[in-house]
């Protein structure tokens, strides 16, 4: 494929823990493709988590800000910030976090990509669902909804939050409250938001929006990927099923903020996916979570509340 200014923009709208970073890494090895890593989430973080006025006076938000502020002088955080700053200065695909405004990003995603045919953008659906008007205009675009069973998502996500919380200060599994730890995410409403975005995109943006279940993708990439590529009009190669581990290739090619590319890759958030060489088959059936990640009353309420939304999307998935 030879590139031109009308490269196809492919947006993958996700909830957390759906094998999306592995898909992003796969796409970064597709011919004539460039990827963006959660740029709308970077905008969302500037508007919320990194905005000192956002939820000011809220005890949960204020307490978390205090705890994060207290970590800034730790050797681990200083070293990680130095690594991120160094790589940002070395690679022009990495942009300072402060660049990420909706207007700036819209311009970036509308700009031509010399020699590229595909621009793949993986992003959190919560960062765009109520700001669809900020998506790029007058360029070819397709949309994917990447989802996964809520029991798998919420337990895996709590494990990430639990790991982060214990880096800040020791806590038990029960003491770690997911919605408090991830206070800048609408934790209970993730699937409602993804479902609403799916319906909106289907009715107003891309009638052929594709739904993929992350468990299906990891279990049968040799089946799902060729079908996905066919629907997107991208030639598929068997070589796309495996790729190099090389995290430096990620750092030097994925576009976005170091806050969403470099720093998470040194943690449980995306570390394993950034270093992976293929999709890893799930160890359990769909809907069965790791027994070590006990389903608390908090998680049970979330899971039960969102199942109808997930169920409808799953029924319309690519198979």
LINJOLIN-V728190 format. One record per residue. N is the residue number from 1. PSI is psi in degrees with one decimal (* if undefined). OMEGA is omega in whole degrees, -180 to 180 (none if undefined). Layout:
N | PSI | OMEGA
N | PSI | OMEGA
This chain:
1 | 137.7 | 175
2 | 144.8 | -172
3 | 159.3 | 171
4 | -179.1 | -174
5 | -11.6 | -179
6 | 43.8 | 176
7 | 143.2 | -180
8 | 122.9 | 174
9 | 125.4 | 178
10 | 114.7 | 180
11 | 126.9 | 174
12 | 109.0 | -176
13 | 121.6 | -168
14 | 164.0 | 156
15 | 164.0 | -176
16 | 154.1 | 169
17 | 45.6 | -178
18 | 20.1 | -177
19 | 25.5 | -176
20 | -32.2 | 180
21 | -34.8 | 174
22 | -41.1 | 177
23 | -39.4 | 178
24 | -41.7 | 179
25 | -41.5 | 175
26 | -47.5 | -177
27 | -27.5 | -180
28 | -11.7 | 176
29 | 5.0 | 177
30 | 139.3 | -177
31 | 136.6 | 172
32 | 38.2 | -177
33 | 139.4 | 171
34 | 145.0 | -178
35 | 149.4 | 171
36 | 137.9 | -179
37 | 101.4 | 172
38 | 51.9 | -180
39 | -34.1 | 178
40 | -30.8 | 175
41 | -36.1 | 177
42 | -40.1 | 175
43 | -46.1 | -180
44 | -40.4 | -179
45 | -35.6 | 176
46 | -31.3 | -179
47 | -21.9 | -174
48 | -88.7 | -173
49 | -41.7 | -177
50 | 0.7 | 179
51 | 109.9 | -175
52 | -16.7 | -180
53 | -13.6 | -177
54 | 124.7 | -179
55 | 30.2 | 177
56 | 131.9 | -176
57 | -12.2 | 175
58 | 122.0 | -176
59 | -39.1 | -179
60 | -49.4 | -179
61 | -43.5 | -179
62 | -41.5 | 180
63 | -42.7 | -180
64 | -39.4 | 177
65 | -41.9 | 179
66 | -42.7 | -178
67 | -42.7 | 179
68 | -41.3 | 179
69 | -36.5 | -179
70 | -17.8 | -180
71 | -15.0 | -170
72 | -25.2 | -180
73 | 0.8 | -178
74 | 146.6 | -179
75 | -38.1 | -179
76 | -44.4 | -179
77 | -41.8 | 179
78 | -44.6 | 180
79 | -43.0 | 180
80 | -40.5 | 178
81 | -36.6 | 177
82 | -41.6 | 178
83 | -47.0 | -179
84 | -42.8 | 180
85 | -39.8 | -180
86 | -46.6 | -178
87 | -33.4 | 177
88 | -35.8 | 178
89 | -25.2 | -178
90 | -34.7 | -170
91 | 126.4 | -177
92 | -0.1 | 174
93 | -12.3 | 178
94 | 129.4 | -176
95 | 144.6 | 176
96 | 141.9 | -178
97 | -35.3 | -177
98 | -16.0 | 177
99 | -23.7 | -166
100 | 88.9 | 168
101 | 162.0 | -179
102 | -43.1 | -178
103 | -45.6 | -180
104 | -45.2 | -177
105 | -40.1 | 178
106 | -43.3 | 178
107 | -40.2 | 179
108 | -44.0 | -176
109 | -16.0 | 174
110 | -14.9 | -176
111 | 147.8 | 177
112 | 149.7 | 174
113 | 97.6 | -179
114 | 133.4 | 177
115 | 6.4 | -179
116 | 144.5 | 176
117 | -22.6 | -177
118 | 134.0 | 171
119 | 111.0 | -177
120 | 123.4 | -178
121 | 110.6 | 176
122 | 129.4 | -174
123 | 155.0 | 176
124 | 128.7 | -177
125 | -27.8 | -179
126 | -17.0 | -177
127 | -6.1 | -174
128 | -16.4 | -168
129 | -32.7 | -179
130 | 13.3 | 179
131 | 41.6 | -178
132 | -25.0 | -178
133 | -13.1 | -180
134 | 0.9 | 176
135 | 154.7 | -179
136 | 147.1 | -178
137 | 155.2 | 174
138 | 31.8 | 173
139 | 149.5 | 179
140 | 135.4 | -177
141 | 146.5 | 172
142 | 160.7 | -175
143 | 140.8 | 177
144 | 138.6 | 170
145 | 115.7 | -179
146 | 115.8 | -174
147 | -176.2 | -178
148 | 158.0 | -178
149 | 131.8 | -177
150 | -32.3 | 179
151 | -37.9 | 178
152 | -41.1 | -176
153 | -52.9 | -173
154 | -37.1 | 179
155 | -41.1 | 179
156 | -41.0 | -179
157 | -37.8 | 177
158 | -35.8 | 178
159 | -38.6 | 176
160 | -47.3 | 180
161 | -40.1 | 179
162 | -41.7 | 178
163 | -44.3 | 180
164 | -44.5 | -180
165 | -40.9 | -177
166 | -15.2 | 170
167 | -33.4 | -180
168 | -51.5 | 177
169 | 147.2 | -176
170 | 135.0 | 176
171 | 151.2 | 174
172 | 166.9 | 178
173 | -44.1 | -178
174 | -32.4 | -179
175 | -22.1 | 178
176 | 112.9 | -179
177 | 117.1 | -171
178 | -45.9 | -178
179 | -29.9 | 177
180 | -41.7 | -180
181 | -41.9 | -179
182 | 55.9 | -170
183 | -15.3 | 179
184 | 7.8 | 173
185 | 142.6 | 174
186 | 73.0 | -169
187 | -49.2 | -176
188 | -21.8 | -172
189 | 13.9 | -174
190 | -47.5 | -176
191 | -32.7 | 174
192 | -43.2 | -180
193 | -44.3 | 179
194 | -41.1 | 179
195 | -44.7 | 179
196 | -41.8 | 178
197 | -42.4 | 177
198 | -47.8 | 180
199 | -43.3 | -180
200 | -47.3 | -179
201 | -43.1 | -179
202 | -38.6 | -176
203 | -29.2 | -171
204 | -15.1 | -172
205 | -56.5 | -175
206 | 96.1 | -177
207 | -17.6 | -180
208 | 26.3 | 177
209 | 138.7 | -174
210 | 128.7 | 176
211 | 129.5 | 178
212 | 136.4 | 174
213 | 129.7 | -176
214 | -29.8 | 177
215 | -42.5 | 176
216 | -45.0 | -177
217 | -46.4 | -179
218 | -31.6 | -179
219 | -40.3 | -174
220 | 60.9 | 180
221 | -27.6 | 180
222 | -16.5 | 177
223 | -47.8 | -174
224 | -46.0 | -175
225 | -48.1 | 178
226 | -37.3 | 178
227 | -40.6 | 178
228 | -48.0 | -179
229 | -38.5 | 179
230 | -43.5 | 180
231 | -29.3 | -180
232 | -8.9 | -179
233 | 28.1 | 180
234 | 127.9 | 177
235 | 134.6 | -179
236 | 142.8 | 175
237 | 143.4 | 178
238 | -28.3 | -179
239 | -17.3 | 179
240 | -9.0 | -179
241 | -12.5 | 176
242 | 153.8 | -177
243 | 177.5 | -178
244 | 149.5 | 177
245 | -47.7 | 180
246 | 89.7 | 178
247 | -25.4 | 180
248 | -30.3 | 176
249 | -31.5 | 175
250 | -51.4 | -176
251 | -31.7 | -175
252 | -0.7 | -177
253 | -34.8 | -179
254 | 133.2 | 178
255 | 142.1 | 179
256 | -165.0 | 180
257 | 143.3 | 175
258 | -22.8 | 179
259 | -25.7 | 179
260 | -2.4 | 179
261 | -56.9 | -175
262 | -58.1 | -171
263 | -45.9 | 179
264 | -24.9 | -177
265 | -13.1 | 177
266 | 14.5 | -177
267 | -174.4 | 179
268 | -7.5 | -176
269 | -57.3 | -179
270 | 4.6 | -174
271 | -48.3 | -178
272 | -40.3 | -179
273 | -40.2 | -180
274 | -30.6 | -180
275 | 2.0 | -176
276 | 162.4 | 179
277 | -3.6 | 178
278 | 173.8 | 175
279 | 133.6 | -179
280 | 121.8 | -178
281 | 135.8 | 179
282 | 146.8 | 179
283 | -13.6 | -176
284 | 164.0 | 178
285 | 160.2 | 177
286 | 134.0 | 178
287 | -0.9 | 178
288 | 119.5 | -177
289 | 165.6 | 177
290 | 122.2 | -177
291 | -18.8 | 178
292 | -18.4 | -179
293 | 82.4 | -174
294 | 138.3 | 179
295 | 105.8 | 180
296 | 172.4 | 178
297 | -37.9 | 178
298 | -51.3 | -178
299 | -39.5 | 179
300 | -42.2 | 179
301 | -42.1 | 178
302 | -48.6 | -176
303 | -49.4 | -179
304 | -35.1 | -177
305 | -27.0 | -174
306 | -6.6 | -175
307 | -40.1 | 179
308 | -36.4 | -179
309 | -46.1 | 177
310 | -42.1 | -177
311 | -41.0 | -180
312 | -40.2 | 178
313 | -42.3 | -180
314 | -37.9 | -179
315 | -20.3 | -179
316 | 17.8 | -176
317 | 163.7 | 173
318 | 129.2 | 179
319 | * | none
